[in-house]
Amino acid sequence: MSQADWAFRPIRELAQRIRAGELTPTALAEHCLERLDTVGRSLNAVVTLTPERALREARQAEEELRAGIDRGPLHGIPYGAKDLLAAAGYPTTWGAAPLRDQRFAKDAAAVARLRDAGAVLVAKLATVELAGGMGYQQPNASLTGPGINPWNRSAWSGGSSSGPGSAVAAGVVPFALGTETWGSILTPASYCGISGFRPSYGRVSRFGAMPLSWTLDKIGPMARSADDCGLVLAAISGPDPRDPATLAFPSSYDDRPEAEPAHGFRIGVLDDALAHCQPEVAANFHAALAVLAEIATLEPVHLPTFPYTEVATLILWAEAASALEPLLQSGAVGELTAPEDRTGGYAGLVIPAVDYLRAQRIRRQIVAALDRVFSQYDAIVAPATAVVASPLDQRFRDYAGERRLVISAASNLAGVPAISVPTGFGERGLPTGMQIIGRYGADGRVLAVARAYQQRTDWHLRRPPEG
Amino acid sequence: MQEAENPLVMARLAVLRARFGSRLDESQWDDVARDILMLWRAAEELQHVSLDYADPPMSWLSCRPEETQR
């Protein structure tokens, strides 16, 4: 394995090589820091490098492993955290120019849990400013500039977890932490050709993360494979009294073959979504279904009729305006990068309470109706996004038109787990993806379907051109 | 502009203008008005969903399916 391969390799292999003495956590961290400073910065994927902490944590991992203290598969593995997540002492900018000097005294819970698992924080990675909560409409909406796609440098990386998406895709870090309120893990994962997992709402503590929408925000892993995502999820999951939404779920990841159903999976296919997709996205999805047919019974499925997008819009805009009201009140939003973000939060301040409550009352119906559908399947699948990544110089609506998949709003309202896995390539050589969505709490089953798919395909092993 | 013709949109805009004064220029206030109109239309769509008097909202921090069974 050449040094250039390191951050492209599976976490299990890196862990094995560290224990075999073929690789040290320090060498791995130094390699990632160098890649972050060169390749990562060229993709606008980096906000802050954390070399002091990285080398300290890497040395500690080496000493512990030498002493026979093994914290598991992430011990000594470098990673980056989306810059919505606090890392004690380092800037946590939320991607926003007016907050470039913001710092917190404590690690976010997910960062602390990775520290306890022996992982090595090497960087704070780029995000769309304020996680896109001010309604950005084009890629240039971050203090680090537009996220650049490593597969085609004139294309966007996707957002709001832009840095995690492009950094993992370019082999800069083996994995990263992203966040999703409405598409912010699955979209950049699909656009960048990696695996991005959105856990069930409440599985991962949001303590220390920027709040955008208390009833929609989730934190999850972005990595090269579903198996890597599962390893990270197992480390960051668990109840936390500092985030009252968290629950003591059963184990989040079981990679044993017996965890898979003996008679294959039962998978629902959201055919309706295909009408809104680019031809290559649809063709690659059909090819992915042919692979899934080897391991599953496939059945067409339809979403119950609800105004998903409108419900999600009202909830998100109202909660974001409340969470970020200090920035609106102070006028700090006027310093944001995207012109539309300087005005985008104000309207949320005057949503009538009855409109917000009606949305949350309908949401209760949505959650119950979707659970009845999802309970019949191991997973439901659809294209991850209707289009590939937009050009850097175009507004999203000008490129995609009205091609937006309603399943994204529906599944985020229901708080159900989902993963995006690569399915091939489309327009302008850009990756396409499939989302695999499960019943609430069935995170392990979603990962099992994704893992089985990736055991039969190699799209997740493809690498973008260097430089 | 459509939003200028909608008195409910203009009323909300007036509230924001009263609160934030001259912070935004006129073209920016037009953008805010468009956002208000979009949110007003979204709320109108929600009127088509039937709700019983007793249907409560999802609670603040819990959005789990089992809550809907209570």
Interface residues (C-beta under 8 A of the other chain):
Chain A: G135 Y201 G202 W214 T215 P244 A245 L247 F306 P307 T309 E310 V311 T313 L314 W317 G331 G334 E340 R342 T343 G344 Y346 A347 G348 L349 V350 I351 P352 D355 L357 R358 A359 Q360 R361 I362 R363 R364 Q365 V367 A368 L370 D371 L413 A414 G415 Y440
Chain B: R12 V15 L16 R19 F20 R23 L24 Q28 D31 V32 D35 I36 M38 L39 R41 A42 A43 E45 L46 H48 V49 L51 D55 P56 P57 M58 W60 L61 S62 C63 R64 P65 E67 T68 Q69
